Amino acid sequence: MIKPIQQDDVLLADIKKTQQEPAGFRLWWLGQSGYLLQWQGRHLLIDPYLSDSLTHKYAQTDKPHVRMSERVIAPEKLDFIDIVSSSHNHTDHLDGETLVPIIQANPGVKLIIPEANRDFVAHRIHQDRSFPIGLNDGSCITIKDITFHGIPAAHNDLERDEKGQCLYMGYVISFGPYTIYHSGDTLWRSEILAALKPFNIDLALLPINGNIPSRRVAGNLNATEAVKMAKTINAKMVIPCHYHLFRFNTVDPDEFIREGKLQQQAFQVLQLGEKWVGH
């Protein structure tokens, strides 16, 4: 099993050490597509998966979700969270065993979701349907000076409900002078690039595990496509995600590194629990 570079109390100490730092922002990779963003004392969790719920769920099936990396931190230890976001309903992006203890540990926490998923989300986290804050593509909301813009995602298609609302989304997140893009799970689509065109992206967080039908799960960008997308949207930096959690659905980041160098795209590959500092 891959051991995080920082884990549990060591990771927690690193987070708390800089929580009142006025300059820049910090970002920790929590595994899969999960991140913790820290800016001027505010803390945002993006798509956290911090349990073994999928491993247990699929243990006696023909699609076992065998972990290849250790959990970075127990969710109940994160008792200083202001906002959590979920990009879609798949458990590695909307995990009841992660979100319920986080909500319990953080009275007043706000949860950002695709509006189309409101009823599903409320049921999974055992909250009233009014609890989540729903967005659709083209809409935005500001919480504690952090603004979320809804961006469509294709996993594998740009699916919408009967009201035309996105089932899968990414978010452009703006705070102070910074703008980051977390794509959620997605493939390449011209509609997504068009939605991102108005933004000046400092950091893109993109999946690289690819789209392989034999895995029998919805696909994502591969490493080459992720670098190409970062380059196309003029992202100043790109960090890859959605790999090294489950053995059946991963990829070696070496291709991403090679492509980043070839395309002269600034990139950083993080280890689990590692911090990246934005200036």
Secondary structure, 3 states (H helix, E strand, C coil): CECCCCCHHHHHHHHHHCCCCCCCEEEEEEECCEEEEEECCEEEEECCCCCCHHHHHCCCCCCCCCECECCCCCHHHCCCCCEEECCCCCCCCCCHHHHHHHHHHCCCCEEEEEHHHHHHHHHHHCCCCCCCEEECCCCEEEECCEEEEEEECCCCCCCECCCCCECCEEEEEEECCEEEEECCCCCCCHHHHHHHCCCCCCEEEEECECCCHHHCCCCCCEHHHHHHHHHHCCCCEEEEECCCCECCCCCCCHHHHHHHHHCCCCECCCCCCCEEEEC
